[in-house]
């Protein structure tokens, strides 16, 4: 697991350097990018599962977690609603706590945004699929 930077403990920025950076323009990160960061990191936590997607009985791939991200409030604050499936048997609370920690850390590290709220919905508990049969 990677470690993030604690922005509250960061050294103060030199005002001259800050003014120079501000003169270069603005950086906006699209909500779809934030959503992908959240989903990717949620899927990296042991105990979360990707589920198969079927359409009319045909396998059309698999899907991991699904997130809805809204940027609002004070600058750089994000609200996230996350849906994911977990492995059974396993500690639901433990896995969700790990997801919360990793998503918060990585979102801050990669974008500088602060996670204001993270609402997690566990959409299912599934056992691991059986190993493939060898003929």
FENQUI-V279493 format. One record per residue. N is the residue number from 1. RES is the residue in three letters. PSI is psi in radians with two decimals (* if undefined). NEAR is the number of other ideal C-beta (glycine too) atoms within 12 Angstrom. Layout:
{{N;RES;PSI;NEAR} {N;RES;PSI;NEAR}}
//
This chain:
{{1;UNK;2.45;13} {2;UNK;2.80;13} {3;UNK;2.53;11} {4;UNK;3.04;24} {5;UNK;2.28;15} {6;UNK;1.86;13} {7;UNK;-0.45;19} {8;UNK;-0.41;10} {9;UNK;0.07;8} {10;UNK;2.56;11} {11;UNK;2.66;10} {12;UNK;2.59;10} {13;UNK;2.43;13} {14;UNK;2.20;10} {15;UNK;-0.61;10} {16;UNK;-0.74;10} {17;UNK;-0.71;13} {18;UNK;-0.72;12} {19;UNK;-0.68;11} {20;UNK;-0.75;12} {21;UNK;-0.74;14} {22;UNK;-0.51;13} {23;UNK;-0.24;10} {24;UNK;-0.35;10} {25;UNK;-2.89;8} {26;UNK;2.73;9} {27;UNK;2.15;14} {28;UNK;2.34;15} {29;UNK;2.13;21} {30;UNK;2.53;14} {31;UNK;-0.53;21} {32;UNK;-0.57;15} {33;UNK;-0.75;21} {34;UNK;-0.72;34} {35;UNK;-0.76;30} {36;UNK;-0.65;24} {37;UNK;-0.78;34} {38;UNK;-0.86;44} {39;UNK;-0.77;32} {40;UNK;-0.83;24} {41;UNK;-0.60;37} {42;UNK;-0.67;41} {43;UNK;-0.28;30} {44;UNK;-0.26;25} {45;UNK;2.24;33} {46;UNK;2.34;18} {47;UNK;-0.29;29} {48;UNK;2.62;38} {49;UNK;2.60;28} {50;UNK;2.43;24} {51;UNK;2.64;27} {52;UNK;2.55;18} {53;UNK;2.30;16} {54;UNK;2.49;12} {55;UNK;2.05;10} {56;UNK;0.65;7} {57;UNK;-0.05;8} {58;UNK;2.42;9} {59;UNK;2.17;12} {60;UNK;0.46;12} {61;UNK;-2.79;12} {62;UNK;2.88;16} {63;UNK;2.52;23} {64;UNK;-2.45;28} {65;UNK;2.79;40} {66;UNK;2.28;25} {67;UNK;2.62;35} {68;UNK;2.20;23} {69;UNK;2.36;32} {70;UNK;2.28;21} {71;UNK;2.23;26} {72;UNK;-3.06;16} {73;UNK;-2.62;14} {74;UNK;2.69;11} {75;UNK;2.28;15} {76;UNK;0.28;20} {77;UNK;2.45;22} {78;UNK;2.41;35} {79;UNK;2.34;25} {80;UNK;2.39;37} {81;UNK;2.12;24} {82;UNK;2.30;40} {83;UNK;2.34;27} {84;UNK;2.77;40} {85;UNK;2.52;33} {86;UNK;2.74;36} {87;UNK;2.43;24} {88;UNK;2.39;17} {89;UNK;2.65;13} {90;UNK;2.92;22} {91;UNK;1.86;18} {92;UNK;-0.88;23} {93;UNK;-0.72;14} {94;UNK;-0.77;18} {95;UNK;-0.76;30} {96;UNK;-0.68;27} {97;UNK;-0.71;17} {98;UNK;-0.73;26} {99;UNK;-0.82;42} {100;UNK;-0.82;26} {101;UNK;-0.82;25} {102;UNK;-0.76;35} {103;UNK;-0.78;44} {104;UNK;-0.83;31} {105;UNK;-0.85;29} {106;UNK;-0.63;31} {107;UNK;-0.74;40} {108;UNK;-0.77;30} {109;UNK;-0.74;22} {110;UNK;-0.55;24} {111;UNK;-0.35;31} {112;UNK;-0.04;22} {113;UNK;2.61;36} {114;UNK;2.29;28} {115;UNK;1.94;38} {116;UNK;-0.77;21} {117;UNK;2.55;20} {118;UNK;1.88;33} {119;UNK;2.06;22} {120;UNK;2.28;33} {121;UNK;2.12;21} {122;UNK;1.98;26} {123;UNK;-0.25;20} {124;UNK;2.76;20} {125;UNK;2.18;20} {126;UNK;2.48;21} {127;UNK;2.85;14} {128;UNK;2.55;17} {129;UNK;2.62;13} {130;UNK;2.64;6} {131;UNK;2.65;6} {132;UNK;2.52;6} {133;UNK;2.37;6} {134;UNK;2.28;4} {135;UNK;*;3}}
//
